[in-house]
Amino acid sequence: MFKKRLINTTQTMDAVKLVQNSIQIVKYHFHKELNENSVHYERFLAHLKFFAQRVLTDKEIEPDDEEFVKMIQSKYKEEYICACKIGEYIKKEFDKTMTDEELIYLTVHIKRVTM
């Protein structure tokens, strides 16, 4: 559980912006609408909300298995490229850098939501 919540209006607005723009990046990258009624979309949205909290409050996921990271990068190339685009957006807009672990978790959620 998170110990620190988004506490001010600016962080809340930034989180909403990050979530909305991340969804737009996925739609644009894959040239498709997402099924907003699917379980995968709901999970993706939940992941993005927690992801936004971690990014904006400088919380990081602990490093994971390096082989797992390489496997996901290799197996889900397009989804990983899309996750990296979201990472570029976050770097440009919020001056925050995503960890490899965040990129991998985001990649997996992108794979599920775009199936």
The 8 nearest C-alpha neighbors of each residue, nearest first, counted from 0:
[[1, 2, 3, 4, 49, 53, 52, 58],
 [2, 0, 3, 4, 53, 52, 49, 58],
 [1, 3, 0, 4, 58, 5, 56, 53],
 [2, 4, 1, 5, 56, 6, 52, 0],
 [5, 3, 6, 2, 1, 52, 56, 7],
 [4, 6, 10, 7, 11, 52, 3, 56],
 [7, 5, 4, 8, 10, 11, 3, 9],
 [6, 8, 10, 9, 5, 11, 12, 4],
 [7, 9, 11, 10, 12, 6, 5, 13],
 [8, 10, 12, 11, 7, 13, 14, 6],
 [11, 9, 13, 12, 8, 7, 5, 14],
 [10, 12, 8, 14, 13, 9, 5, 15],
 [11, 13, 9, 15, 14, 10, 8, 16],
 [12, 14, 10, 16, 11, 15, 17, 9],
 [15, 13, 17, 11, 51, 16, 12, 10],
 [14, 16, 12, 18, 17, 13, 19, 11],
 [17, 15, 13, 19, 14, 18, 20, 12],
 [16, 18, 14, 20, 15, 19, 21, 13],
 [19, 17, 21, 15, 16, 20, 47, 14],
 [20, 18, 16, 22, 21, 17, 15, 23],
 [19, 21, 23, 17, 22, 18, 16, 24],
 [22, 20, 24, 18, 23, 19, 85, 17],
 [21, 23, 25, 19, 20, 24, 26, 18],
 [24, 22, 20, 26, 21, 25, 27, 19],
 [23, 25, 21, 27, 22, 26, 28, 20],
 [24, 26, 28, 22, 23, 27, 29, 21],
 [27, 25, 23, 31, 29, 24, 30, 28],
 [26, 28, 30, 24, 25, 29, 23, 31],
 [29, 27, 25, 26, 30, 24, 81, 31],
 [28, 30, 31, 26, 27, 25, 113, 81],
 [31, 29, 27, 26, 28, 32, 25, 24],
 [32, 30, 26, 29, 33, 27, 28, 113],
 [31, 33, 26, 34, 30, 29, 27, 35],
 [32, 34, 35, 31, 113, 26, 112, 40],
 [33, 35, 36, 37, 40, 32, 112, 39],
 [34, 36, 40, 37, 33, 41, 38, 39],
 [37, 35, 34, 38, 40, 41, 39, 33],
 [38, 36, 40, 39, 35, 34, 41, 112],
 [37, 39, 41, 40, 42, 36, 35, 43],
 [38, 40, 112, 42, 37, 41, 111, 43],
 [41, 39, 43, 37, 42, 38, 112, 35],
 [42, 40, 38, 44, 43, 39, 45, 37],
 [43, 41, 45, 39, 44, 40, 46, 38],
 [44, 42, 40, 46, 41, 45, 108, 39],
 [43, 45, 47, 41, 42, 46, 40, 48],
 [46, 44, 42, 48, 47, 43, 41, 49],
 [45, 47, 43, 49, 44, 48, 50, 42],
 [46, 48, 50, 44, 45, 49, 18, 51],
 [49, 47, 51, 45, 50, 46, 44, 52],
 [50, 48, 52, 46, 51, 47, 53, 45],
 [49, 51, 47, 53, 48, 52, 46, 54],
 [52, 50, 54, 48, 14, 49, 53, 47],
 [53, 51, 49, 55, 50, 54, 56, 48],
 [54, 52, 58, 50, 56, 51, 55, 57],
 [55, 53, 51, 57, 52, 56, 50, 58],
 [54, 56, 52, 57, 53, 51, 10, 14],
 [55, 57, 53, 54, 58, 52, 5, 3],
 [58, 56, 54, 55, 53, 59, 95, 52],
 [59, 57, 53, 56, 54, 60, 55, 52],
 [60, 58, 61, 53, 57, 98, 54, 101],
 [59, 61, 62, 100, 101, 58, 98, 53],
 [60, 62, 59, 63, 100, 98, 58, 101],
 [63, 61, 100, 60, 64, 99, 65, 98],
 [62, 64, 65, 61, 100, 68, 67, 60],
 [63, 65, 67, 66, 68, 62, 69, 100],
 [66, 64, 68, 67, 63, 69, 62, 70],
 [67, 65, 69, 68, 64, 70, 71, 63],
 [68, 66, 70, 64, 65, 69, 71, 63],
 [67, 69, 65, 66, 71, 70, 72, 103],
 [70, 68, 72, 66, 67, 71, 73, 65],
 [69, 71, 67, 73, 72, 68, 74, 66],
 [72, 70, 74, 73, 68, 69, 75, 67],
 [73, 71, 69, 70, 76, 75, 74, 79],
 [72, 74, 70, 71, 76, 75, 69, 79],
 [73, 75, 71, 72, 70, 76, 69, 77],
 [76, 74, 78, 71, 72, 73, 77, 79],
 [75, 77, 79, 78, 73, 72, 74, 80],
 [78, 76, 80, 79, 75, 81, 82, 29],
 [77, 79, 81, 106, 75, 80, 76, 110],
 [78, 80, 82, 76, 106, 81, 77, 72],
 [81, 79, 83, 77, 78, 82, 76, 84],
 [80, 82, 84, 78, 79, 83, 77, 28],
 [83, 81, 79, 85, 84, 80, 106, 102],
 [82, 84, 86, 80, 85, 81, 87, 79],
 [85, 83, 87, 81, 86, 82, 88, 80],
 [84, 86, 88, 82, 83, 87, 21, 89],
 [85, 87, 83, 89, 84, 88, 97, 90],
 [88, 86, 84, 90, 85, 89, 91, 83],
 [87, 89, 85, 91, 86, 90, 92, 84],
 [90, 88, 86, 92, 93, 87, 91, 95],
 [91, 89, 94, 95, 87, 88, 96, 93],
 [90, 92, 88, 89, 94, 93, 87, 95],
 [91, 93, 89, 90, 88, 94, 95, 87],
 [94, 92, 89, 95, 90, 91, 55, 88],
 [95, 93, 90, 91, 92, 89, 96, 88],
 [96, 94, 90, 93, 89, 97, 54, 55],
 [95, 97, 90, 98, 94, 86, 89, 54],
 [98, 96, 86, 101, 102, 99, 95, 54],
 [97, 99, 101, 100, 102, 96, 59, 60],
 [100, 98, 102, 101, 103, 97, 68, 62],
 [99, 101, 103, 98, 102, 104, 62, 60],
 [102, 100, 98, 104, 103, 99, 105, 97],
 [103, 101, 99, 105, 100, 104, 82, 106],
 [102, 104, 106, 100, 105, 101, 99, 68],
 [105, 103, 101, 107, 106, 102, 100, 108],
 [104, 106, 102, 108, 103, 107, 101, 109],
 [107, 105, 103, 109, 79, 78, 104, 108],
 [106, 108, 110, 104, 109, 105, 103, 111],
 [109, 107, 111, 105, 110, 106, 43, 112],
 [108, 110, 106, 112, 111, 107, 78, 113],
 [111, 109, 107, 108, 113, 112, 78, 106],
 [110, 112, 108, 109, 114, 113, 39, 107],
 [111, 113, 39, 109, 40, 110, 114, 108],
 [112, 114, 110, 111, 109, 33, 29, 31],
 [113, 111, 112, 110, 109, 39, 33, 34]]
